[in-house]
């Protein structure tokens, strides 16, 4: 029996001119962290400089499984309905999250294990959610994340990832994602979730920078050639030891003076 794996690359819908969104006056603080609704989100994005923001679909962007809404059509902003009268709703802060990231130039990816790729495409476009690349197929999140990174040519170490399932968060951490945040299934991804991810990604970036500097300045292992010690202020000759008068020209000085 041949197994067919389908990776759906969905092109983003045409962007329309829209009025700038306003952040809610109060945002949910999840994970035991305090709400930071007064934090300037664009400045936080600039300080972190994430390479991409990747989102799960079901229970992360909307309040259900799109697999069960194959006949649903968007009937109002943030709301889709099927012929049986069932409703699938976009979570309240999703549009503001996407808009803030898009305004800052952060690419957006979709990583979902849903088998309903066509339904997901229709809903994303109907909800006017712009994105750069989507992988919608059953399988591991590690496969999804790596495929998105390859398609968008981005570094996962500076990526943000949002999902409602803890094992997907652990998978993202194992792959090396910059910051993976579990969202509440009752409210989906929020602006505070984005802030948490940005702060976490920024701190991990600082840690990597410190580690890289430590590696380049660490003493060599025993038996290897000793690295020269970086110069220090104590290496400067004292004033009494310095020659008086004009500095003689030397081949070590550029012509025309110091």
N, C-alpha and C positions, 0 to 999 in steps of 0.2 A: 504494500500500500504506500503510495507516494504521499509525503506530507508537504503541503504547500503553505509557505509562510508569506504573508502579505504585509508589506510595509507601505503605508499610504503616506505619500508626501503631498500635503495639501498647501496649495498656494494661498497666501493671505488675500482676503477680499479687498476690493478697492476701498481706499481710505476716503472718507467724506469729511468736509469741514464741520467740526462740531465745537460747541462752546466748551471752554475749559471746565473740567469737573471740579467740584468742591469736595474736600474731604469731610466725612461726617464729623460732627462736633464731638462725638465720643466714639472711640473704637474699642473693640474687645481686646483685652490683654489676655493672652493665652500662655500656657506653660508656666504659670506662676509669676510672670514678669509684669511689672507695672505698665500701665498705659502711657504712651508717649505721643499723644495726639498733637502736641504742640511742636514736635520735632519737625524741622524743615526737611521733608522727604527728598526734594531734589538735591540739597546739599549733602544728605546722607548717601544718596546714590553716587554723587560725584566723589565723595571721599572713599567709597568702596570700589567703584569702577567695576561692577560685575560684568562678566563676559556674556551671560545669558541668564534668563529666568525661565525655568521649565515647570510646567503645571500638569498635574493629573487632571482628569475630567470629572468622573462621577464622585459626588460627595466632596469635591474640592472646588469646582466651578459652579455646579448646579446640584440640586437636592434630590438626586435620584440616579438610576442607571439608564443611560441613553439606549442601551440594548433593549429596554422595555418600551421605548417610545419611538419605534421605527416609523410609525405613521404620524408622528407629531409635527406640527408646523408652528412657527412663531406667530402668535396672535396679538402680542402687545410687547412693549419694551421689557425684556427680561422674563418673558413668560411664553411657554409653548404648550399647546394642547393637542390631544389626539381625538379621534372620532368617538372614543368612548367617554370623553369628557375629563380624562385624567390630565393633570397639569404638571409640567416640569418647570421649575423656576430657577433663574440665575440667582446666586447668592448676592446679598445687597451691595457688597463692596467690590465685587469682581471687576465691574466696568471701570471704577476709579483706579484700581490696581493696574489694570492693563494700560489705561491712559497715562498714568504717571510714569510707568516704565517706558512706554513708547515715546513720550515727550523727551525723556532723558536719553533716548537712543539705545536702550537696552534691548537686544533681540529677545524674542519670546518663542519658546518651544512648547509643544504639547507631547506628553508621554503617557499613553494610556494602554492598558491591557484589554480594553473593550474590543469585542469582535464586531461591533457595529460601526465600522469606519465611515460608511456613507451617511448614517444618521448623525454621527459626530460632526462631520463636515457641514451638513446642512444646519445644525444647531449653532455651531460656531459662527457661521456666516450670518445666520438669522439674528443672532445676538450681537452682531457687529463687533466681534472680538478679533482684533488683528494679531497675526502671529507670523513667524518666519518659516518654521518647519514643524511638522507633526509626524509622529510615529504612533499609529493606532493599530495594535495587533496583540493577540494573546502572547504572553511570554514574560521574560524577566525585565525588570526596570533597568538593570545594568545594560542590557542590549539596547533598550530604548534610549537611554542617556548617551551611550557611546555613539549611536547612530545620529542623534541630534547634534552632538559635538562635531562629528565628522562632516555633516552636511553644512553646518553653519561656520565650520572652521574656528571653533572657539575652544578655550581651555576650561575643562571641567573643574579645575582647582579654584576658579573664580566664578563658578556657576551657583545660582540659587535654585533650589528645588522645593516644591510644595506638594504634599500628598497627605491623604487622611489615614493611611495605614502604616502602623509602626514598622512592619517588616520592610516596606519600601523605603522608609527613611534609613533603616540600617543598611540596606543595599546601596543606597546613594552614598552614605558615609564610607562604605567599603570601597566603592569605585573611586573615591577621592573628590567628591563634589564639595565645593567651597562651603556651602551651608545648606543643610536639608532640614526643613521645618515641617512638623506634623500639624495640620490644621484641624480645627474642631468640625466634626461632621454636621453639627447643628447650624453652623454659620459659614462654613467654607473659608476660603482664603480672605484675609482682611489686610488693611493697610498696616496694622500693628504686626501681623505676621511678616510682612515685607520688611519692616523696620528691624525686627528680630533677626531675620536672615542677613540683612545688610550689616548689622553690627557684628554678628558672628563671623561672617565672611571677612570683614575688615580685620578683626582680631586674629583670625587664622593667617591672613596675609602678613600681618606684622610678625607673627611667630615664625613664619617661613623666612622672612627677611632676616630676622635675628639669627636663625639657624644657619642661613647661607653665609652671613658675615662671620659667624663663629667658625664654620668649616674652613673658610679662606684664611683665617688668622690663627687657627689652632696649631700647636706645635706638632712637628712631624713625629711619626711613630718611631720607637726605638730601632736603631740600626740604619735609619735613613739619613740623608744629608740634612744637616741642620739649616732651617730657614733663617735668613737674616732678620734680626729684630727690627721692628719698625722704629724709626727715629723718634726721639722724645725731646722735650725741651731741655732736659739735663745734658743732652749731647751737644748743645750749643756752647761754643767757647765763651769764657768770661770776657768782660770788657778789657781787663788788664792783659789778656792773652791775645787780643786782636791787634793787628798791626795798625800804627798810626799813619796818617797821611792818605793820599789817594790810593785807590786800589790799582795795582799794576795790571796791564792788559794780559790776558791769558787766553789760551786756546779754548778753555772751558767756558769763557764768557762770550756772548754774541757781540759782534761788532756793532758799535754805536752805543754801547753802555748797557747797564743792567736793566 
